[in-house]
Amino acid sequence: MAQFVDAYDKTTGEKSLVPAHFFDFPTLSRNLSKTPRQNKADERKPRPKPKASEPVAFSDSAPVETSTPTTPATGDQDEE
């Protein structure tokens, strides 16, 4: 669902609701400015970062190799 923000049209002075992503593109927000109330709300709550298109591999999820010393069982030893 798209988030909407309050904005003023600089040419007409009319207040309207526009999708928040308009301010990410200069061509879409050329004649728009956010209202003072909207600017204050944006300062309090930053917009979430866009999600990456590919999953990120973490080094913690890789299998861990353990090197534990192995001792032969008592019955498997060769007697000389």
Secondary structure by P-SEA (a helix, b strand, c coil): cbbbbbbbcccccbbbbccccccccccccccccccaaaaaaaaacccccccccbbbbbccccbbbbbccccccccccccc
